[in-house]
Amino acid sequence: AQKVTQAQTEISVVEKEDVTLDCVYETRDTTYYLFWYKQPPSGELVFLIRRNSFDEQNEISGRYSWNFQKSTSSFNFTITASQVVDSAVYFCALSGSSGGYQKVTFGTGTKLQVIP
Amino acid sequence: SQTIHQWPATLVQPVGSPLSLECTVEGTSNPNLYWYRQAAGRGLQLLFYSVGIGQISSEVPQNLSASRPQDRQFILSSKKLLLSDSGFYLCAWAGLASTDTQYFGPGTRLTVL
């Protein structure tokens, strides 16, 4: 069975601070994919990034960066110099081999509030 | 590019009334389609998925049903709504590979009174 744990339920930071959202996963699959989605107050889930289990290179996209470590089963997300527009709920997710459809397990989400 | 639509955006319905939520995808063929529900302040629960026309799989027993009458159309229905059906309903699409990314629609906020 797959499991995704986002232990931080809510985080508040002051604008321009850096913040890291934690994600720990469990899976027995050798090939799997990890995702981060952003859910702003409007509700739509916005896809941010996907990593496969064979690629442990960290990724940076503007102020966003992701740290994937198989040794600790973690896929953490860091926002540098946070902005008010970053306020949202962020979901980490895991997808494994399921034979024909994407069986995605979502974490419970971390609500980030960036205070101006 | 691909686009996913959901309607209505918001809906307020009395207990016992029927429900029909629609999801359509543009710009792709033979997508896998999904219905999720998100209760207030909670994570996402997969309700149904479909790998083709007329093929529906249910993840949890409940008061809802789904149908896929056309390749890019996915409908969520209920004959009689319960209070517990309130929530935010999200439709998603993905390609055929089991490793493809799911992309979500704007969602429908349903309140059952």
Boltz contact constraints between the chains, C-beta under 6 A:
constraints:
  - contact:
      token1: [A, 33]
      token2: [B, 99]
      max_distance: 6.0
  - contact:
      token1: [A, 43]
      token2: [B, 88]
      max_distance: 6.0
  - contact:
      token1: [A, 43]
      token2: [B, 107]
      max_distance: 6.0
  - contact:
      token1: [A, 44]
      token2: [B, 106]
      max_distance: 6.0
  - contact:
      token1: [A, 44]
      token2: [B, 107]
      max_distance: 6.0
  - contact:
      token1: [A, 45]
      token2: [B, 104]
      max_distance: 6.0
  - contact:
      token1: [A, 47]
      token2: [B, 101]
      max_distance: 6.0
  - contact:
      token1: [A, 47]
      token2: [B, 103]
      max_distance: 6.0
  - contact:
      token1: [A, 50]
      token2: [B, 101]
      max_distance: 6.0
  - contact:
      token1: [A, 97]
      token2: [B, 98]
      max_distance: 6.0
  - contact:
      token1: [A, 98]
      token2: [B, 98]
      max_distance: 6.0
  - contact:
      token1: [A, 100]
      token2: [B, 51]
      max_distance: 6.0
  - contact:
      token1: [A, 101]
      token2: [B, 32]
      max_distance: 6.0
  - contact:
      token1: [A, 101]
      token2: [B, 49]
      max_distance: 6.0
  - contact:
      token1: [A, 101]
      token2: [B, 51]
      max_distance: 6.0
  - contact:
      token1: [A, 102]
      token2: [B, 94]
      max_distance: 6.0
  - contact:
      token1: [A, 102]
      token2: [B, 98]
      max_distance: 6.0
  - contact:
      token1: [A, 102]
      token2: [B, 100]
      max_distance: 6.0
  - contact:
      token1: [A, 102]
      token2: [B, 102]
      max_distance: 6.0
  - contact:
      token1: [A, 104]
      token2: [B, 102]
      max_distance: 6.0
  - contact:
      token1: [A, 106]
      token2: [B, 43]
      max_distance: 6.0
  - contact:
      token1: [A, 106]
      token2: [B, 44]
      max_distance: 6.0
  - contact:
      token1: [A, 108]
      token2: [B, 43]
      max_distance: 6.0
  - contact:
      token1: [A, 109]
      token2: [B, 43]
      max_distance: 6.0
